[in-house]
């Protein structure tokens, strides 16, 4: 059986560490943010390394979809797609979504917004990916008749094995102990943006325990965004897998 898994996340959601866990399985290949170049080209946003991302990665979403649905290499039965939900722009077709399996990775908006603010400065609600996660979640639930699995980053960090076992069970694939740790360093599968975003995960060898720090106190524009994000987060949180 072949599993093409689109794991829809927003930014700063431990999504790269999650990709490392799946890439460490012997039966899995991974794709890192396949629509990022298209997203940057169409939106014109000035992200770190923008020009290099567009030059080095496919920026036509149709060709990206063709690659995501192409036959898998011998021995590979799982294609893990680390998907940023805000990269699925309104002008992109949705028909291909029916050919893949979907799951969602969420994070409490407060630490996510604080971390994203450090990287991007000023940004809007769409840049958090939460509105798009809800849109995709509703599409999948409507077209399949069941709610897709949702993982909260806090739950994952608190109990990696239990959450990964629950997710694998929900997806109908065997759990692998190899998902719990991986060698440090960069990967050939990382996007060229890794040098701007992946410093911490490149030093990691597994899921780090959640930090014992207070929830960041947001002010100004970030506080306004938190008020907009929280109902969307809570809606998805209601469907989280329970370890």
Secondary structure, DSSP 8 states (H G I E B T S, - for coil): --EEEEEEE-TTSSHHHHHHHHHTSTTEEEEE-TTHHHHHHHH----TTHHHHHHHS---HHHHHHHHTS---TT--EEEEEEEGGGS-TTS--GGGGGSEEEEEE--HHHHHHHHHHHHSS--GGGGSHHHHHHHHHHHHHHHSS--EEEEHHHHHH-HHHHHHHHHHHHT----GGGGB---S--TTS-TTHHHH-HHHHT-SB-------------HHHHHHHHHHHHHHHHHHTTB---
